Structures are given as structure tokens and as C-alpha cells.
Amino acid sequence: MITVRAEYQARFREITRVNEETFQLSQPLVSELAQLMTQKYGARMEALLIDPNTKDLNNNGTVFLDSKGRRICITDTLEDGEVIAFMVAIAGG
């Protein structure tokens, strides 16, 4: 079992109503984290988090980064103590 921390920004924060929270995962997989989040927060979170066509994390206007600043995908493995940032991509300048 591992513990990971999810940090939420923008639309993710609107859905969760918290800045961050921790999850206990029995398997160290992004897919398990995504499943726990959608179970907890429902259809709105699933629509924002998961691409309905690919079943991977939704890359359409959203960004998911690990503690090292790398983008993650649904099949990635997580480490104990990992921090995952969930945010909406912002364009412009």
C-alpha cells in the first residue's frame, strides 16, 4: 500500500472543494488513483479526468504532473509519497 497526494487547481478544485488530499492505493498505479477520484467525486470528475475515447487521462485542456514535473498517463506507476498535480492547461500570452 502506498500514499499519494493529489493537488487540485482550477476546475479540479471546484469539483473537490479542497486544495489537496491524500489517497491510499493498494496498487501503485495512476489508474487506481483515477478510479478512486471518480468514485469519490462522480461524473463531473470522470468527465474532466478521463478521455471517453481512449480511457486514458484527458489531455484535452488538462495537465497531470508528477513530483518531478513530468506528465503522467493512466498506465504509469506511482511511488510512495508522490505528489500529483491536477490542473487545467492555460494558453495565451
C-alpha atoms as an extended CHARMM CRD file, in Angstrom:
* protein
*
        93  EXT
         1         1  MET       CA              0.0000000000        0.0000000000        0.0000000000  PROA      1               0.0000000000
         2         2  ILE       CA              1.2690000000        3.4780000000       -0.8500000000  PROA      2               0.0000000000
         3         3  THR       CA              0.1280000000        7.0150000000       -0.0870000000  PROA      3               0.0000000000
         4         4  VAL       CA             -0.0260000000        9.7090000000       -2.7710000000  PROA      4               0.0000000000
         5         5  ARG       CA             -1.1120000000       13.3260000000       -2.5070000000  PROA      5               0.0000000000
         6         6  ALA       CA             -3.3230000000       14.9460000000       -5.1260000000  PROA      6               0.0000000000
         7         7  GLU       CA             -3.0940000000       18.7200000000       -5.5250000000  PROA      7               0.0000000000
         8         8  TYR       CA             -6.0040000000       20.3690000000       -7.3070000000  PROA      8               0.0000000000
         9         9  GLN       CA             -6.1730000000       23.5880000000       -9.2680000000  PROA      9               0.0000000000
        10        10  ALA       CA             -8.8730000000       25.4120000000      -11.2140000000  PROA      10              0.0000000000
        11        11  ARG       CA            -11.7620000000       23.1610000000      -12.2870000000  PROA      11              0.0000000000
        12        12  PHE       CA            -10.4600000000       20.2200000000      -10.2350000000  PROA      12              0.0000000000
        13        13  ARG       CA            -10.5850000000       22.3570000000       -7.1150000000  PROA      13              0.0000000000
        14        14  GLU       CA            -14.1210000000       23.4370000000       -7.9590000000  PROA      14              0.0000000000
        15        15  ILE       CA            -15.2290000000       19.7940000000       -8.0860000000  PROA      15              0.0000000000
        16        16  THR       CA            -13.3660000000       18.5910000000       -4.9830000000  PROA      16              0.0000000000
        17        17  ARG       CA            -13.7280000000       21.7820000000       -2.9180000000  PROA      17              0.0000000000
        18        18  VAL       CA            -10.2720000000       21.1500000000       -1.4430000000  PROA      18              0.0000000000
        19        19  ASN       CA             -6.7510000000       22.2060000000       -2.4400000000  PROA      19              0.0000000000
        20        20  GLU       CA             -5.2720000000       18.7800000000       -1.8320000000  PROA      20              0.0000000000
        21        21  GLU       CA             -5.9250000000       15.3790000000       -0.3130000000  PROA      21              0.0000000000
        22        22  THR       CA             -4.1910000000       12.0560000000        0.1480000000  PROA      22              0.0000000000
        23        23  PHE       CA             -5.1710000000        8.6620000000       -1.1920000000  PROA      23              0.0000000000
        24        24  GLN       CA             -4.1310000000        5.1860000000       -0.0590000000  PROA      24              0.0000000000
        25        25  LEU       CA             -3.5170000000        2.9420000000       -3.0590000000  PROA      25              0.0000000000
        26        26  SER       CA             -3.2980000000       -0.8350000000       -2.8540000000  PROA      26              0.0000000000
        27        27  GLN       CA             -1.6150000000       -0.8190000000       -6.2740000000  PROA      27              0.0000000000
        28        28  PRO       CA              0.8390000000        1.9760000000       -7.1340000000  PROA      28              0.0000000000
        29        29  LEU       CA             -0.9260000000        2.8900000000      -10.3840000000  PROA      29              0.0000000000
        30        30  VAL       CA             -2.3250000000        6.1140000000      -11.8000000000  PROA      30              0.0000000000
        31        31  SER       CA             -5.3290000000        4.0660000000      -12.9390000000  PROA      31              0.0000000000
        32        32  GLU       CA             -6.1880000000        3.2140000000       -9.3240000000  PROA      32              0.0000000000
        33        33  LEU       CA             -5.8460000000        6.8490000000       -8.2720000000  PROA      33              0.0000000000
        34        34  ALA       CA             -8.1330000000        7.9050000000      -11.1340000000  PROA      34              0.0000000000
        35        35  GLN       CA            -10.6610000000        5.2320000000      -10.1770000000  PROA      35              0.0000000000
        36        36  LEU       CA            -10.7280000000        6.3730000000       -6.5290000000  PROA      36              0.0000000000
        37        37  MET       CA            -11.1470000000       10.0030000000       -7.5850000000  PROA      37              0.0000000000
        38        38  THR       CA            -14.0280000000        9.2630000000       -9.9380000000  PROA      38              0.0000000000
        39        39  GLN       CA            -15.7330000000        7.0740000000       -7.3250000000  PROA      39              0.0000000000
        40        40  LYS       CA            -15.4360000000        9.8550000000       -4.7620000000  PROA      40              0.0000000000
        41        41  TYR       CA            -16.4130000000       12.8090000000       -6.9660000000  PROA      41              0.0000000000
        42        42  GLY       CA            -18.6470000000       11.2610000000       -9.6030000000  PROA      42              0.0000000000
        43        43  ALA       CA            -19.4580000000       12.0100000000      -13.2220000000  PROA      43              0.0000000000
        44        44  ARG       CA            -18.1250000000       15.5750000000      -13.2660000000  PROA      44              0.0000000000
        45        45  MET       CA            -14.6920000000       14.3840000000      -12.1620000000  PROA      45              0.0000000000
        46        46  GLU       CA            -14.7450000000       11.4690000000      -14.5850000000  PROA      46              0.0000000000
        47        47  ALA       CA            -15.6110000000       13.7790000000      -17.4930000000  PROA      47              0.0000000000
        48        48  LEU       CA            -12.7280000000       16.0920000000      -16.6180000000  PROA      48              0.0000000000
        49        49  LEU       CA            -10.2340000000       13.3510000000      -15.7630000000  PROA      49              0.0000000000
        50        50  ILE       CA            -10.8010000000       10.5620000000      -18.3210000000  PROA      50              0.0000000000
        51        51  ASP       CA            -10.9360000000       10.7550000000      -22.1210000000  PROA      51              0.0000000000
        52        52  PRO       CA            -14.0590000000        8.7530000000      -23.0940000000  PROA      52              0.0000000000
        53        53  ASN       CA            -12.4910000000        7.5900000000      -26.3810000000  PROA      53              0.0000000000
        54        54  THR       CA             -9.0670000000        6.4290000000      -25.1810000000  PROA      54              0.0000000000
        55        55  LYS       CA             -9.8590000000        5.7320000000      -21.4960000000  PROA      55              0.0000000000
        56        56  ASP       CA             -6.5300000000        7.4640000000      -20.7200000000  PROA      56              0.0000000000
        57        57  LEU       CA             -6.1940000000       10.6890000000      -18.7960000000  PROA      57              0.0000000000
        58        58  ASN       CA             -7.8810000000       13.5150000000      -20.6580000000  PROA      58              0.0000000000
        59        59  ASN       CA             -5.2630000000       15.6320000000      -22.4660000000  PROA      59              0.0000000000
        60        60  ASN       CA             -7.8720000000       17.9840000000      -23.8990000000  PROA      60              0.0000000000
        61        61  GLY       CA             -7.2310000000       21.1130000000      -21.8570000000  PROA      61              0.0000000000
        62        62  THR       CA             -5.9650000000       19.3610000000      -18.7390000000  PROA      62              0.0000000000
        63        63  VAL       CA             -2.4820000000       18.6100000000      -17.3880000000  PROA      63              0.0000000000
        64        64  PHE       CA             -1.4010000000       15.9590000000      -14.8830000000  PROA      64              0.0000000000
        65        65  LEU       CA              2.1320000000       16.2310000000      -13.4880000000  PROA      65              0.0000000000
        66        66  ASP       CA              4.0970000000       14.0710000000      -11.0790000000  PROA      66              0.0000000000
        67        67  SER       CA              6.5010000000       15.2740000000       -8.3890000000  PROA      67              0.0000000000
        68        68  LYS       CA              9.2620000000       15.5970000000      -10.9800000000  PROA      68              0.0000000000
        69        69  GLY       CA              7.1730000000       17.8070000000      -13.2780000000  PROA      69              0.0000000000
        70        70  ARG       CA              6.5710000000       15.0590000000      -15.8380000000  PROA      70              0.0000000000
        71        71  ARG       CA              3.2210000000       14.4110000000      -17.4910000000  PROA      71              0.0000000000
        72        72  ILE       CA              1.6400000000       11.1750000000      -16.3810000000  PROA      72              0.0000000000
        73        73  CYS       CA             -0.6400000000        8.7140000000      -18.1460000000  PROA      73              0.0000000000
        74        74  ILE       CA             -3.1260000000        6.1630000000      -16.8700000000  PROA      74              0.0000000000
        75        75  THR       CA             -0.6670000000        3.2300000000      -17.0290000000  PROA      75              0.0000000000
        76        76  ASP       CA              2.1360000000        4.9240000000      -15.0530000000  PROA      76              0.0000000000
        77        77  THR       CA              3.3610000000        3.5980000000      -11.7320000000  PROA      77              0.0000000000
        78        78  LEU       CA              3.4450000000        5.8790000000       -8.6840000000  PROA      78              0.0000000000
        79        79  GLU       CA              5.8780000000        5.9440000000       -5.7810000000  PROA      79              0.0000000000
        80        80  ASP       CA              5.0080000000        6.2010000000       -2.1130000000  PROA      80              0.0000000000
        81        81  GLY       CA              4.7740000000        9.8790000000       -1.1620000000  PROA      81              0.0000000000
        82        82  GLU       CA              4.3050000000       11.0210000000       -4.7600000000  PROA      82              0.0000000000
        83        83  VAL       CA              2.5020000000       14.3230000000       -5.3620000000  PROA      83              0.0000000000
        84        84  ILE       CA              0.3150000000       14.5730000000       -8.4550000000  PROA      84              0.0000000000
        85        85  ALA       CA             -0.8740000000       17.9770000000       -9.6470000000  PROA      85              0.0000000000
        86        86  PHE       CA             -4.2080000000       18.1320000000      -11.4660000000  PROA      86              0.0000000000
        87        87  MET       CA             -4.6790000000       21.3430000000      -13.4350000000  PROA      87              0.0000000000
        88        88  VAL       CA             -6.3190000000       22.9050000000      -16.4340000000  PROA      88              0.0000000000
        89        89  ALA       CA             -3.9680000000       23.9780000000      -19.2260000000  PROA      89              0.0000000000
        90        90  ILE       CA             -3.9030000000       27.6890000000      -19.8740000000  PROA      90              0.0000000000
        91        91  ALA       CA             -2.9540000000       29.1330000000      -23.2270000000  PROA      91              0.0000000000
        92        92  GLY       CA             -2.2540000000       32.6600000000      -24.2790000000  PROA      92              0.0000000000
        93        93  GLY       CA              0.2920000000       35.2410000000      -23.5310000000  PROA      93              0.0000000000
